[in-house]
Amino acid sequence: MRKVLIIDDEEKLRELLARIINLEGFEVLQAADSKSAFKKLTQNNIDIVLCDVKLPDINGVELTKKIKDQYPLIEIIVLTAYGNIPDGVQAIKNGAFDYITKGDDNNKIIPLLYKAIEKVELGKRVQLLEKLLGNKYTFDNIIGKSKAIQQAILLAKKVAGTDTTVLLTGETGTGKEVFAQAIHQASQRNKQNFVAINCAAFSKDLLESEMFGHKAGAFTGAAKDQKGLFEEANNGTIFLDEIGEMSIDLQAKLLRVIETGEFLKVGENKPTKTNVRILAATNRNLQKEIEVGHFREDLFYRISVFQIQLPALRERVSDIEDLAKHFILHFATKSKKMINSISPECLDALKLHEWNGNIRELKNVIERSVILMENGDWKMENLPFDFQNKNAFYQSTDKVLSAFSLSAAEQLHIRKILNHTNGNKTKTAELLGIALTTLYRKLDEYKIV
Protein backbone atom coordinates (compact mmCIF):
# COMPACT_ATOMS: atom_id res chain seq x y z
CA MET A 1 0.00 0.00 0.00
CA ARG A 2 1.22 3.51 -0.82
CA LYS A 3 2.24 5.39 2.33
CA VAL A 4 1.78 9.06 3.25
CA LEU A 5 3.41 10.78 6.25
CA ILE A 6 1.72 13.89 7.65
CA ILE A 7 4.05 16.17 9.66
CA ASP A 8 2.11 18.82 11.61
CA ASP A 9 2.04 19.82 15.29
CA GLU A 10 -1.74 20.44 15.15
CA GLU A 11 -3.18 17.06 16.14
CA LYS A 12 -6.78 17.77 15.04
CA LEU A 13 -5.68 18.83 11.57
CA ARG A 14 -3.44 15.74 11.28
CA GLU A 15 -6.33 13.46 12.22
CA LEU A 16 -8.69 15.16 9.74
CA LEU A 17 -6.21 14.92 6.87
CA ALA A 18 -5.40 11.33 7.81
CA ARG A 19 -9.09 10.29 7.60
CA ILE A 20 -9.56 11.99 4.21
CA ILE A 21 -6.39 10.51 2.72
CA ASN A 22 -7.06 7.07 4.21
CA LEU A 23 -10.40 6.95 2.42
CA GLU A 24 -8.49 7.25 -0.88
CA GLY A 25 -6.69 3.97 -0.15
CA PHE A 26 -3.42 5.36 1.22
CA GLU A 27 -1.81 4.17 4.45
CA VAL A 28 -1.29 7.27 6.62
CA LEU A 29 1.34 7.83 9.32
CA GLN A 30 1.63 10.92 11.52
CA ALA A 31 4.38 12.95 13.19
CA ALA A 32 4.28 16.14 15.26
CA ASP A 33 7.91 17.23 14.73
CA SER A 34 11.02 16.51 12.66
CA LYS A 35 12.52 14.06 15.17
CA SER A 36 9.49 11.73 15.17
CA ALA A 37 9.14 12.27 11.40
CA PHE A 38 12.64 10.96 10.68
CA LYS A 39 11.96 7.99 12.94
CA LYS A 40 8.87 7.16 10.83
CA LEU A 41 10.87 7.70 7.60
CA THR A 42 13.56 5.28 8.81
CA GLN A 43 11.09 2.57 9.80
CA ASN A 44 8.73 2.80 6.81
CA ASN A 45 8.90 3.06 3.02
CA ILE A 46 7.18 6.44 2.78
CA ASP A 47 6.08 7.63 -0.68
CA ILE A 48 4.70 11.14 0.02
CA VAL A 49 5.16 13.63 2.86
CA LEU A 50 2.64 16.37 3.72
CA CYS A 51 4.66 18.85 5.79
CA ASP A 52 3.57 21.99 7.65
CA VAL A 53 5.86 25.04 7.41
CA LYS A 54 5.67 25.94 11.12
CA LEU A 55 6.94 23.05 13.23
CA PRO A 56 8.14 23.22 16.86
CA ASP A 57 11.77 22.21 16.09
CA ILE A 58 12.38 23.26 12.47
CA ASN A 59 10.97 25.21 9.55
CA GLY A 60 9.12 22.93 7.11
CA VAL A 61 10.90 24.47 4.11
CA GLU A 62 14.27 23.58 5.64
CA LEU A 63 12.98 20.10 6.60
CA THR A 64 12.02 19.54 2.97
CA LYS A 65 15.67 19.82 1.91
CA LYS A 66 16.83 17.45 4.66
CA ILE A 67 14.26 14.82 3.68
CA LYS A 68 15.06 15.10 -0.05
CA ASP A 69 18.80 14.81 0.66
CA GLN A 70 18.27 11.49 2.45
CA TYR A 71 15.24 10.17 0.55
CA PRO A 72 15.34 11.64 -2.99
CA LEU A 73 12.43 9.50 -4.27
CA ILE A 74 9.97 10.82 -1.66
CA GLU A 75 7.71 13.63 -2.92
CA ILE A 76 6.90 16.43 -0.45
CA ILE A 77 3.87 18.72 -0.43
CA VAL A 78 4.45 21.72 1.84
CA LEU A 79 1.43 23.14 3.75
CA THR A 80 1.19 26.60 5.26
CA ALA A 81 -1.53 28.52 7.10
CA TYR A 82 -0.50 31.74 5.37
CA GLY A 83 0.45 32.05 1.71
CA ASN A 84 4.04 33.26 1.48
CA ILE A 85 5.60 33.54 -1.98
CA PRO A 86 9.29 33.52 -0.86
CA ASP A 87 8.66 30.39 1.25
CA GLY A 88 6.88 28.75 -1.68
CA VAL A 89 9.73 29.51 -4.07
CA GLN A 90 12.33 28.23 -1.60
CA ALA A 91 10.32 25.07 -0.91
CA ILE A 92 10.25 24.22 -4.63
CA LYS A 93 14.00 24.94 -4.85
CA ASN A 94 14.54 22.58 -1.93
CA GLY A 95 12.77 19.80 -3.84
CA ALA A 96 9.12 20.12 -2.79
CA PHE A 97 6.57 18.70 -5.24
CA ASP A 98 4.18 21.62 -4.49
CA TYR A 99 3.36 24.31 -1.93
CA ILE A 100 -0.26 24.95 -0.91
CA THR A 101 -2.22 27.01 1.60
CA LYS A 102 -4.27 25.25 4.28
CA GLY A 103 -8.01 25.83 4.01
CA ASP A 104 -7.94 27.68 0.70
CA ASP A 105 -6.36 24.78 -1.19
CA ASN A 106 -7.84 21.77 0.66
CA ASN A 107 -9.58 20.59 -2.49
CA LYS A 108 -6.18 20.39 -4.20
CA ILE A 109 -4.64 17.91 -1.75
CA ILE A 110 -6.13 14.65 -3.13
CA PRO A 111 -5.40 15.45 -6.83
CA LEU A 112 -1.90 16.50 -5.80
CA LEU A 113 -1.38 13.21 -3.96
CA TYR A 114 -2.24 11.24 -7.10
CA LYS A 115 0.09 13.36 -9.24
CA ALA A 116 2.86 12.99 -6.67
CA ILE A 117 2.43 9.19 -6.47
CA GLU A 118 2.75 8.96 -10.26
CA LYS A 119 6.10 10.72 -10.02
CA VAL A 120 7.19 8.50 -7.12
CA GLU A 121 6.35 5.31 -9.02
CA LEU A 122 8.10 6.57 -12.15
CA GLY A 123 11.20 7.37 -10.08
CA LYS A 124 11.16 3.87 -8.58
CA ARG A 125 10.91 2.28 -12.04
CA VAL A 126 13.80 4.37 -13.32
CA GLN A 127 15.88 3.44 -10.27
CA LEU A 128 15.12 -0.26 -10.82
CA LEU A 129 16.07 -0.04 -14.51
CA GLU A 130 19.31 1.77 -13.63
CA LYS A 131 20.10 -0.95 -11.10
CA LEU A 132 19.37 -3.71 -13.61
CA LEU A 133 21.49 -1.99 -16.26
CA GLY A 134 24.26 -1.41 -13.76
CA ASN A 135 24.22 -5.08 -12.76
CA LYS A 136 24.12 -6.18 -16.38
CA TYR A 137 27.28 -4.31 -17.29
CA THR A 138 29.53 -5.13 -14.34
CA PHE A 139 32.79 -7.04 -14.44
CA ASP A 140 31.10 -9.83 -12.47
CA ASN A 141 28.89 -10.51 -15.48
CA ILE A 142 31.79 -11.04 -17.88
CA ILE A 143 31.86 -14.81 -18.35
CA GLY A 144 35.11 -16.73 -18.32
CA LYS A 145 37.67 -18.19 -15.94
CA SER A 146 40.53 -18.60 -18.41
CA LYS A 147 43.79 -16.82 -17.70
CA ALA A 148 43.50 -14.69 -20.86
CA ILE A 149 40.11 -13.18 -20.02
CA GLN A 150 40.85 -12.82 -16.31
CA GLN A 151 44.02 -10.86 -17.15
CA ALA A 152 41.96 -8.49 -19.34
CA ILE A 153 39.38 -8.05 -16.56
CA LEU A 154 42.11 -7.31 -14.01
CA LEU A 155 43.58 -4.57 -16.22
CA ALA A 156 40.14 -3.07 -16.89
CA LYS A 157 39.31 -2.98 -13.17
CA LYS A 158 42.57 -1.17 -12.43
CA VAL A 159 41.92 1.58 -14.98
CA ALA A 160 38.16 1.89 -14.39
CA GLY A 161 38.46 4.20 -11.39
CA THR A 162 40.60 6.71 -13.27
CA ASP A 163 39.72 9.15 -16.07
CA THR A 164 42.39 7.69 -18.36
CA THR A 165 41.57 7.12 -22.03
CA VAL A 166 41.44 3.38 -22.80
CA LEU A 167 41.96 1.58 -26.12
CA LEU A 168 40.35 -1.86 -26.34
CA THR A 169 41.79 -4.04 -29.08
CA GLY A 170 40.86 -7.47 -30.37
CA GLU A 171 39.02 -9.26 -33.12
CA THR A 172 35.40 -8.54 -34.00
CA GLY A 173 32.99 -10.14 -31.54
CA THR A 174 35.37 -10.42 -28.57
CA GLY A 175 33.22 -8.21 -26.31
CA LYS A 176 34.87 -4.79 -26.53
CA GLU A 177 31.65 -2.86 -25.89
CA VAL A 178 30.82 -5.11 -22.92
CA PHE A 179 34.20 -4.20 -21.42
CA ALA A 180 33.62 -0.50 -22.17
CA GLN A 181 30.25 -0.63 -20.37
CA ALA A 182 31.83 -2.40 -17.37
CA ILE A 183 34.61 0.19 -17.17
CA HIS A 184 32.00 2.98 -17.22
CA GLN A 185 29.89 1.30 -14.53
CA ALA A 186 32.94 0.89 -12.27
CA SER A 187 33.98 4.53 -12.75
CA GLN A 188 33.00 7.69 -10.88
CA ARG A 189 31.01 8.72 -13.96
CA ASN A 190 28.58 5.80 -13.70
CA LYS A 191 25.62 8.04 -12.81
CA GLN A 192 26.11 9.98 -16.05
CA ASN A 193 25.50 8.95 -19.67
CA PHE A 194 27.35 6.18 -21.48
CA VAL A 195 27.15 6.95 -25.20
CA ALA A 196 28.41 4.55 -27.88
CA ILE A 197 28.93 5.12 -31.59
CA ASN A 198 30.26 2.78 -34.28
CA CYS A 199 32.60 4.88 -36.41
CA ALA A 200 32.34 2.39 -39.29
CA ALA A 201 28.58 2.89 -39.60
CA PHE A 202 28.67 6.48 -40.88
CA SER A 203 30.22 8.46 -43.72
CA LYS A 204 32.82 11.10 -42.76
CA ASP A 205 30.41 14.06 -42.83
CA LEU A 206 27.59 12.23 -41.09
CA LEU A 207 29.95 10.90 -38.41
CA GLU A 208 31.17 14.43 -37.67
CA SER A 209 27.59 15.64 -37.28
CA GLU A 210 26.73 12.65 -35.04
CA MET A 211 29.75 13.21 -32.84
CA PHE A 212 29.75 17.00 -32.55
CA GLY A 213 26.26 18.10 -33.60
CA HIS A 214 25.35 20.84 -36.07
CA LYS A 215 23.66 24.24 -36.36
CA ALA A 216 20.48 24.78 -38.33
CA GLY A 217 21.31 25.44 -41.98
CA ALA A 218 24.81 23.94 -41.74
CA PHE A 219 23.98 21.63 -44.64
CA THR A 220 21.00 20.54 -46.74
CA GLY A 221 18.41 18.95 -44.46
CA ALA A 222 19.74 20.57 -41.23
CA ALA A 223 16.43 22.20 -40.34
CA LYS A 224 17.25 22.73 -36.65
CA ASP A 225 20.12 22.68 -34.18
CA GLN A 226 21.24 19.15 -33.29
CA LYS A 227 23.20 18.11 -30.21
CA GLY A 228 26.10 15.72 -30.86
CA LEU A 229 27.08 12.67 -28.85
CA PHE A 230 29.99 14.46 -27.17
CA GLU A 231 27.46 16.95 -25.80
CA GLU A 232 25.08 14.15 -24.78
CA ALA A 233 27.93 12.37 -22.98
CA ASN A 234 29.07 15.48 -21.08
CA ASN A 235 30.39 14.44 -17.61
CA GLY A 236 29.95 10.80 -18.66
CA THR A 237 31.68 8.39 -21.04
CA ILE A 238 31.78 8.13 -24.84
CA PHE A 239 32.72 4.86 -26.51
CA LEU A 240 34.16 5.17 -30.03
CA ASP A 241 33.89 1.70 -31.53
CA GLU A 242 35.94 0.85 -34.67
CA ILE A 243 37.93 4.06 -34.30
CA GLY A 244 40.35 2.78 -36.95
CA GLU A 245 37.64 3.47 -39.57
CA MET A 246 37.54 7.20 -38.79
CA SER A 247 38.80 9.53 -41.54
CA ILE A 248 42.08 11.41 -41.09
CA ASP A 249 40.30 14.81 -41.14
CA LEU A 250 37.94 13.78 -38.36
CA GLN A 251 40.81 12.27 -36.38
CA ALA A 252 42.34 15.78 -36.19
CA LYS A 253 39.09 17.16 -34.74
CA LEU A 254 38.91 14.34 -32.21
CA LEU A 255 42.49 15.08 -31.18
CA ARG A 256 41.46 18.69 -30.50
CA VAL A 257 38.67 17.49 -28.20
CA ILE A 258 41.09 15.30 -26.24
CA GLU A 259 43.68 18.09 -25.90
CA THR A 260 41.42 21.09 -25.21
CA GLY A 261 38.06 19.69 -24.08
CA GLU A 262 36.40 21.74 -26.83
CA PHE A 263 34.79 20.99 -30.18
CA LEU A 264 33.10 22.89 -32.99
CA LYS A 265 29.62 21.95 -34.12
CA VAL A 266 29.20 21.69 -37.87
CA GLY A 267 28.37 25.21 -39.12
CA GLU A 268 29.37 26.97 -35.90
CA ASN A 269 32.45 29.08 -35.06
CA LYS A 270 32.04 29.21 -31.28
CA PRO A 271 33.57 26.17 -29.50
CA THR A 272 31.51 24.04 -27.10
CA LYS A 273 33.08 22.79 -23.87
CA THR A 274 32.79 19.13 -22.91
CA ASN A 275 34.05 16.92 -20.11
CA VAL A 276 33.97 13.30 -21.22
CA ARG A 277 35.99 10.17 -20.74
CA ILE A 278 36.90 8.53 -24.03
CA LEU A 279 36.99 4.76 -24.46
CA ALA A 280 37.92 3.53 -27.93
CA ALA A 281 38.03 0.15 -29.64
CA THR A 282 39.36 -1.32 -32.86
CA ASN A 283 39.97 -4.66 -34.54
CA ARG A 284 42.70 -3.13 -36.69
CA ASN A 285 46.43 -2.91 -36.01
CA LEU A 286 46.63 0.87 -35.59
CA GLN A 287 50.42 0.93 -35.72
CA LYS A 288 50.29 -0.61 -39.20
CA GLU A 289 47.56 1.90 -40.12
CA ILE A 290 49.95 4.68 -39.04
CA GLU A 291 52.68 3.30 -41.31
CA VAL A 292 50.40 3.44 -44.37
CA GLY A 293 49.07 6.89 -43.47
CA HIS A 294 45.54 5.86 -42.44
CA PHE A 295 45.79 6.81 -38.77
CA ARG A 296 47.40 9.76 -36.97
CA GLU A 297 50.32 8.82 -34.77
CA ASP A 298 49.64 11.66 -32.30
CA LEU A 299 46.03 10.52 -31.87
CA PHE A 300 47.13 6.92 -31.38
CA TYR A 301 49.36 7.90 -28.46
CA ARG A 302 46.55 9.93 -26.90
CA ILE A 303 43.91 7.18 -27.09
CA SER A 304 46.23 4.29 -26.20
CA VAL A 305 47.43 5.63 -22.84
CA PHE A 306 46.08 2.37 -21.43
CA GLN A 307 45.60 -0.51 -23.86
CA ILE A 308 43.73 -3.76 -23.21
CA GLN A 309 43.90 -6.67 -25.67
CA LEU A 310 40.81 -8.90 -25.57
CA PRO A 311 41.52 -12.54 -26.41
CA ALA A 312 39.86 -14.35 -29.32
CA LEU A 313 37.50 -17.17 -28.34
CA ARG A 314 39.90 -19.80 -29.77
CA GLU A 315 42.46 -18.53 -27.23
CA ARG A 316 40.07 -19.26 -24.36
CA VAL A 317 38.51 -22.59 -25.33
CA SER A 318 38.02 -23.49 -21.66
CA ASP A 319 35.40 -20.70 -21.43
CA ILE A 320 33.23 -22.02 -24.27
CA GLU A 321 31.18 -24.32 -22.02
CA ASP A 322 30.26 -21.53 -19.58
CA LEU A 323 29.47 -19.13 -22.42
CA ALA A 324 27.33 -21.73 -24.19
CA LYS A 325 25.36 -22.52 -21.03
CA HIS A 326 24.79 -18.80 -20.43
CA PHE A 327 23.44 -18.20 -23.94
CA ILE A 328 21.32 -21.37 -23.88
CA LEU A 329 19.68 -20.27 -20.62
CA HIS A 330 19.14 -16.75 -22.01
CA PHE A 331 17.51 -17.84 -25.27
CA ALA A 332 15.60 -20.74 -23.72
CA THR A 333 14.04 -18.34 -21.20
CA LYS A 334 13.27 -15.85 -23.96
CA SER A 335 11.55 -18.49 -26.11
CA LYS A 336 9.91 -20.19 -23.07
CA LYS A 337 11.64 -23.52 -23.64
CA MET A 338 13.03 -25.99 -21.12
CA ILE A 339 16.55 -27.14 -22.03
CA ASN A 340 18.00 -29.54 -19.49
CA SER A 341 21.62 -30.11 -20.52
CA ILE A 342 24.23 -30.06 -23.29
CA SER A 343 25.49 -33.37 -24.60
CA PRO A 344 29.28 -34.00 -24.44
CA GLU A 345 29.31 -34.33 -28.25
CA CYS A 346 27.85 -30.84 -28.57
CA LEU A 347 30.49 -29.37 -26.29
CA ASP A 348 33.24 -31.12 -28.23
CA ALA A 349 31.87 -29.73 -31.49
CA LEU A 350 31.75 -26.21 -30.07
CA LYS A 351 35.31 -26.48 -28.77
CA LEU A 352 36.63 -27.75 -32.11
CA HIS A 353 35.11 -24.87 -34.10
CA GLU A 354 37.37 -22.01 -35.27
CA TRP A 355 35.03 -19.18 -34.08
CA ASN A 356 36.29 -16.50 -36.44
CA GLY A 357 33.32 -14.38 -35.26
CA ASN A 358 34.22 -15.07 -31.62
CA ILE A 359 31.58 -14.67 -28.88
CA ARG A 360 29.14 -12.97 -31.25
CA GLU A 361 29.26 -16.00 -33.56
CA LEU A 362 28.78 -18.41 -30.65
CA LYS A 363 25.78 -16.40 -29.46
CA ASN A 364 24.21 -16.46 -32.93
CA VAL A 365 24.76 -20.21 -33.35
CA ILE A 366 23.11 -20.94 -30.02
CA GLU A 367 20.19 -18.58 -30.66
CA ARG A 368 19.49 -20.34 -33.99
CA SER A 369 19.76 -23.78 -32.37
CA VAL A 370 17.40 -22.91 -29.51
CA ILE A 371 14.81 -21.54 -31.96
CA LEU A 372 14.83 -24.80 -33.94
CA MET A 373 14.91 -27.29 -31.08
CA GLU A 374 12.16 -28.56 -28.80
CA ASN A 375 12.28 -28.97 -25.02
CA GLY A 376 14.82 -31.45 -23.69
CA ASP A 377 18.56 -31.95 -24.09
CA TRP A 378 20.75 -29.97 -26.46
CA LYS A 379 22.10 -32.58 -28.89
CA MET A 380 24.25 -32.71 -32.04
CA GLU A 381 21.27 -32.51 -34.38
CA ASN A 382 20.47 -29.07 -32.96
CA LEU A 383 23.77 -27.67 -34.27
CA PRO A 384 24.31 -26.38 -37.83
CA PHE A 385 25.46 -29.01 -40.36
CA ASP A 386 29.08 -27.82 -40.55
CA PHE A 387 29.47 -28.49 -36.80
CA GLN A 388 27.96 -31.96 -37.17
CA ASN A 389 30.16 -32.86 -40.14
CA LYS A 390 33.31 -31.64 -38.44
CA ASN A 391 32.54 -33.54 -35.25
CA ALA A 392 31.65 -36.67 -37.25
CA PHE A 393 35.04 -36.46 -38.98
CA TYR A 394 36.95 -36.38 -35.71
CA GLN A 395 34.84 -39.12 -34.15
CA SER A 396 35.28 -41.45 -37.16
CA THR A 397 38.99 -40.64 -37.34
CA ASP A 398 39.32 -41.45 -33.65
CA LYS A 399 37.69 -44.87 -34.20
CA VAL A 400 39.75 -45.74 -37.28
CA LEU A 401 43.06 -44.64 -35.81
CA SER A 402 42.52 -46.17 -32.38
CA ALA A 403 43.74 -49.53 -33.64
CA PHE A 404 46.80 -48.07 -35.37
CA SER A 405 50.24 -47.01 -34.19
CA LEU A 406 51.31 -44.06 -32.03
CA SER A 407 52.05 -42.03 -35.17
CA ALA A 408 48.36 -42.21 -36.12
CA ALA A 409 47.36 -40.75 -32.76
CA GLU A 410 50.01 -38.05 -33.27
CA GLN A 411 48.48 -37.21 -36.67
CA LEU A 412 45.03 -36.76 -35.10
CA HIS A 413 46.44 -34.59 -32.32
CA ILE A 414 48.24 -32.30 -34.78
CA ARG A 415 45.01 -31.91 -36.75
CA LYS A 416 43.10 -30.92 -33.62
CA ILE A 417 45.69 -28.34 -32.54
CA LEU A 418 45.80 -26.87 -36.04
CA ASN A 419 42.03 -26.53 -35.94
CA HIS A 420 42.26 -24.92 -32.50
CA THR A 421 44.77 -22.31 -33.75
CA ASN A 422 42.79 -21.67 -36.93
CA GLY A 423 45.69 -22.98 -39.04
CA ASN A 424 48.37 -20.84 -37.35
CA LYS A 425 51.42 -23.11 -37.68
CA THR A 426 53.69 -21.01 -35.45
CA LYS A 427 51.12 -21.14 -32.63
CA THR A 428 50.51 -24.85 -33.28
CA ALA A 429 54.24 -25.64 -32.96
CA GLU A 430 54.38 -23.60 -29.76
CA LEU A 431 51.41 -25.47 -28.22
CA LEU A 432 52.84 -28.84 -29.29
CA GLY A 433 56.22 -27.91 -27.81
CA ILE A 434 58.14 -28.64 -31.03
CA ALA A 435 60.19 -26.58 -33.47
CA LEU A 436 58.37 -25.05 -36.44
CA THR A 437 60.62 -27.00 -38.85
CA THR A 438 59.62 -30.22 -37.07
CA LEU A 439 55.96 -29.36 -37.48
CA TYR A 440 56.38 -28.72 -41.22
CA ARG A 441 58.16 -32.07 -41.58
CA LYS A 442 55.31 -33.89 -39.82
CA LEU A 443 52.68 -32.05 -41.88
CA ASP A 444 54.43 -33.22 -45.01
CA GLU A 445 54.80 -36.74 -43.66
CA TYR A 446 51.12 -37.06 -42.73
CA LYS A 447 49.92 -35.20 -45.83
CA ILE A 448 48.18 -32.58 -43.70
CA VAL A 449 47.42 -29.46 -45.74
N, C-alpha and C positions, 0 to 999 in steps of 0.2 A: 504494500500500500504506500502511496506517495505521502511524504511526511512534511508538515508545516510546523515551524517553531514561531510562536508569538512572544516577542520580548517587550513587555510594558509593565510599569510599576502600578498601573491602575487595575486592580484585580477584577472589578466588575466589567470593565471594557474587554479584558482578556477573555473572560468567561463568555461574554456575548459573541465576540468574534469567533471563539472556539466552536460554539454551537452552530453558528452559521456555516463555517468552513467544514465542520464535521458532516453536516447534512449533504455536502457536495461530494462526499466519499473520501475525503482526506483524513489521515490520522494527524491529530493536533497535539503538540506539546507546548508547555508554557514556561516562561521564565520572567522573573521580576527585575533582574539586573544582569550585567555582563558576566559576572562570575558564574551564576547558575546557568546562564545561556551557554557558555563554553563547556560546562559539564554535560549539558544535554547534547551539544554538538559532537562531543567526544564519544558519547555512548550510543548515539543514534545516527543513521544515515539520513540526515535532513536534506530535503530538496529545496525548500523555500523558507525564507525568514521574513516575518513581518516585524519591523523594528521601530519603536517609538524614538523620536529625537531626544526627548528629555528623559533620561534615566538617572537613577540616584548616584551611580558611580562612573558614568561616562556619557559623552554626547553620542547619540545614535549615528550621526554622520561619521564620526571617528571610528565607532564600532564597526560600521560597514566595511571600512578599509581593513581592519584587523581580521574580520571574518573572511573576506575575499582573499586576503593574503594566505590564509591557512586552508581555506576550502573554496578554491576558485570556481568549482562547478555549481555551488549554491547560488541561487538568485535571491536578491534582497529587495524588498519593497519597504521604503522608509515612510513612516507615518508621523505627522505632526499636527498639533492642535491649531497652530497658526501658520498660514502660508508664508514662507520666507524664501524669496527667490535665490539669494546667495547660498542658503543651506541646500536648496534643491539642486543648484548647479554643482556644488561641492559633492553632494551625495552621488550624483551621476558620475562625476570624475572619479570618485572612490570605488566605483563598480556597482552602484545600486541599479536594479532593473528599472525602478520608477520611484517617484516621490509624490505622495498624495496627502491631502488635508483630511483629517478626521471629520466626520459629520458631513461635510460638503461633498466628499468623494466616496462615500460608503458604497454607492452602487457600482463603483469601478473596481472594488476589491476582487470580487469573484471572477470577472472577465480577465483581470490582470493575473490572477493566480493561474488560470488556464494558459495564458500566453507565456507566463514564466515557466510553467512545467514543460511546455513544448521546447523551450530553449534548454532547460535542464536535460531533458531526454536526448536532444540532439547532441549536446556536449558530451553526454555519457557514451553515445554511439561513436562519436568521433574519437574519444579517448580509447575505446575498445579497439577500433580499427587501427589506431596508431600503435597500440600495444601489440596487436596481431602482426602488423607490418614489421614492427621492431623485432619481434621474436622470429619472424620469418627470415630476416636478413642479418642474423647474428652469426658469429663464427661457430657457435655450437651447432648450427644447422648445416654446416658444410660437411658433407659425408666423406669419410675416408680415414683410414688409420695408417696408410702406407707412409713411409718415411718422407717420400717426395712431397705429398700434399701437406703433411704435418709441418714440414720445414717452411712451406709457403705460408701457412696459417700463422706460424710463429713470427715470421717477418712482418706480416700484415698487422698482427696485434701490436707489435712494437712501434710501428709507425702511425697507427690509428689515432693515438692520443695527441699527435703533433699536427701542425698545419702544413707539413711538408708535402710538396707535389710528388705524386707516385705514378710510376709507369708500370703497368701490368703487361707482361708479354707472354706469348704462348700461342699455340695453334687455335684455329676457329673451334668454338664449342668446348673450350676447357674451363669455362666458368668465370671469365674476367669480370663481367658485370656483377655476378654474385659476390665476388670478392670486393668490388668497389662499394656495393651496398653495405657489406659487413663493416668495411673500414669507416664509412660514413656513420653507421649506427653506433660504432664504438668511439666516435669522436665527440668533441664538445659541441659540434655543430648539429648533433642528431635531432634537435628540435626544429631545425630549419629545413628548407627544401633540399631534396636530392634531385637534380635534374640531369637526365642522360640524353645524349644525342649521338647518332651513328653518322660519322662524317662521310661515310661511303654512300649514304642514302640520298645525298643532295648534290646538285651542281654547285660550282664555286659561288655564284652570285646568290643563289637561294640559301646556301649554307651560311654565308655572311649575314644575311637578313635574319635567319633563324637564331644565330648566335648573338648578334648585337642589336637586332631590331631595326626599324626604319621609321622615317618621318613620312607623313602623308605627302604624296606627290613625288616621292624619291624615284619611283619608276612606274611604268604602266601597270595599273592594277592596285597600286598602293593608295587606297582611298582614305585610309586613316592611319594615325600613329600606331605602331606595333612594338610592344616590348619584346626584347630578345631574351634568350635563355640565361645569359649572364646576369641580366637584370632580375629575372625570376629567381635565380639561385643566390641572390645577394645574401650574405651572411651564412650561406649554406655550402653545398658541394655541387660542382658540375663534373660530370663524367663524359669525357670525349672519347668515344669508342672508335676504333679504326682510324686513329689520328694520322697514320701513315698515308691515308688517302687524301688528306687536306692539301689544297693547292699551295704553291710557294708564296703567292701574294697574300693569301689568308694566314699563312704561318707567321708572316711578319706582323700582322695585326694582332694575332694571338700573343706573340712575344711582347708586344707593347702592353697588353693587359697584364701579363705576368710581372713585368718590370715596373709599371707605373700604377696599376690598379685602375686604369682608365680605358675607355673604349669610345669609339665614335659610331653612332648609329648611321645607317645608310642614309645619305641626304642631309646630315646634320654636321655643323662645324664645332658645336660646343661638346666637349667630352663629358661622358657620364662616369661617375665613380662607382666602383663595385668592390666588394670584399668577399671573394669566393675562394674555396679550396679546389684546386684542379687535380682530378684523377684522370689519367689517360690510359689507353690500351691499344695494342696493335698486334697483328699476327705477322707483321713484316719485320725484317732485319733492318732497323733504322740506320745502322752504321753503313750498311751496304747502300741504302737509299741516299745517304749523304755523299758517298763516293760517286754516284752517278748523277748527282745534282737534283734529286727529287725531294730532299728534306734538308732543312736548315740545321747546320751544326750547332749554332748558338741556341736554337730552340730545343734541340735534343738534350743539351746539357742542362737546360732549365727544367725540362719535364722529367728527366731521369735522375733527379737528385736521389731518389730511392727507387730501385728497380726490383720487381718481383717476377720471377719466371714461373708460370704455372705449368705443371707437367702434363704431357699428353696422357690419354687414358691407357695407352699401351705401355706406358712407363709406370703405371700403378695398377697392374692387373689384379692385385690382391683386393682392390677396392670394388671391383666389378660386382661381386655378389651383393654387397651392402647397397650399392647404387641401384642394382636391379630390383632388389626387394623393396626399396623406397619407392621407386617408380611404379612397380606393380601395385603396391598398396594405394598409392595416389590415384592411379587410373581405375583400379577396381572400385574404389570408394566412389569416384566420380561417375562411373557407369553402373553403380549399384550391383556389382558382381562379387561373388565370394570365391576368392582364389586361395587355396590352402597352402600350397608349397610349390617350389621349383624343383624339377627333376634334376639329378646330377648330370644327365646328358645335356640338358639345357644350359646349365652353368658352364660345362666344358665348352660347349659351342660358343657361348658368349666370350669366354676367356681366350679362345683361339682366334677370334675375329680381329681384324686389323684396326678398326675404329678410327678411320681417317677423319670422321666428323666428331670424334671424341664423345663427351657426355651428351651433347645435343643429339648425336646420332643414336646413342643407346636409348635415350628418352623416347625418341621417335619410333624406334623398333618396338619398344615395349608398349607404347600407346597403341600401335597398330595391332600387335598381338592380342592385347587385352580386348580390343574392340571385336576381334574375330572369334575369340574363344568363348566357351560357356563356363559356367561355374565348375570348380574342381581344381585339379592340379595343372600346373603350367608345364606342358610337355613339348617334345621336339616338334610335333606337328603344328604347334602354335607359332613357331618361328618362321621367318621368310625362307624360301627354298634354298638360297645360297648358303645359309647357315646349316641347313639340314644336309646339303650335299657335302659341305666341307667336313662336317662332323662325321658323316658316313665314311668319307675317305680315310680319316684318321682311325676310325674304329676298325674298318676292314683291313687297313694296313697293319694295325696292331695285331689282329688275328693271324694274318698271313705270316708276319715276320716273327711271331712269338716262337715258332718252331725252328727258326733259323739261328745263325751264329750271332756273336756279339756285334759284329760289324753292321748287321741288319738293324739292330736296336740303335746303334750309333747313327745310322742313316735317318731313322725316324726322329731321333732327338734333334738332329741338326735341322730337319725340316720344321719341326715345331718352334725352335728358337728363331729361325728365319722368319717364320710367320709372325711370331711375337714382336720382332723388331721391324716388321713391315719391309723386309728385304734388306735392311741395313747390315752389310757384311762386317763392317768394322765393329759395330755394336754386338753382332752375333759372336764374333771371335772373342770379344771381351767377356761376354757372358759365359761362353764355353770355356774360357781360360786357356785359349790356344792362340798361337800367332796367326796373323791374317793370311800369311803364305800357306800355313798348314790348312786353314779353312778352305782356301781356293783349291788346294790339292785334293781335299776330300770331296768338295763339290764336283770336281772333274771326275774323280774316281766313281762317285755314286750317280753321276749324270743328273745332278740337281741343278736346274737352271735358276 
